[in-house]
Amino acid sequence: MNKVALLAITHDPSGKNIRLFKESYEHLKHIYSELFITVSDQTSNELIQQLNNSCFQVKIIPKLGAAHARREVVSFGLTGESTYFHYCDFDRLLTWSLYNLPELKDTVNGIQKNGYFIYGRTEYALNTHPTEWIETEKITNKIFSLEIGMEADVTAGSCSFSRACATYIQKYSKAKMTDAEWPLIISRIAKLPVNYKAVDGLQYVEEINAITKKTSESERWLGRLKLSLFISETAITTGKDEEM
């Protein structure tokens, strides 16, 4: 049996992903050996009920940001028995399973061959995103690529890793954003290889992946710019104090 567990996080007060989860669930439970999700305490009660009634192992946590939720789900996953993990933001996972299920299955089936893998976006997938995402993430990914020593799109919200990698992440992750932090913990501290694969399934679908809070265009650009700065700074600083 392919012992790959899913790790996911969600913050969904409106329950917009309930229908999409129902459509995806039968596929997901057959792809993974275990299913772990951390859910913000502000998430729709109906979605929480749907998750609790499924094979997902669910942990309700305070809304303290994506990095906190991601660290919590890694620790949660380590309580299970799986040897490998696939992390994917919940909205990204739903998009991938609904729009490119064969690719998702192939990706998960290949996880046991690798220590840590970053999943980024093909040109097709990247170009489905809003302009403010594309342009600001170019900077983030350029800085990360220079630091890691290979071309990579690190801001797509998905990666996979072994149990050994997970223990390093659990011990050392502390940054405000984890996108660049986790692979650099593995590269600089664990001294393990980090690989990269671009996929079509991490595309952007407005119904699923859009930020629901109403903001002006300039506010959206500023928000993405701040996010780029946080991730870029992490790429430069992570693990350098621990490097020998």
Secondary structure, 3 states (H helix, E strand, C coil): CCCEEEEEEECCCCCCCHHHHHHHHHHHHHHCCEEEEEEECCCCHHHHHHHHCCCCEEEEECCCCHHHHHHHHHHHHCCCCCCEEEEECHHHHHHHHHHCHHHHHHHHHCHHHCCEEEEEECHHHHCCCCHHHHHHHHHHHHHHHHHHCCCCCCCCCEEEEEHHHHHHHHHHCCCCCCCCHHHHHHHHHCCCCEEEEEECCCCCCHHHHCCCCCCCHHHHHHHHHHHHHHHHHHHHHCCCCCCC
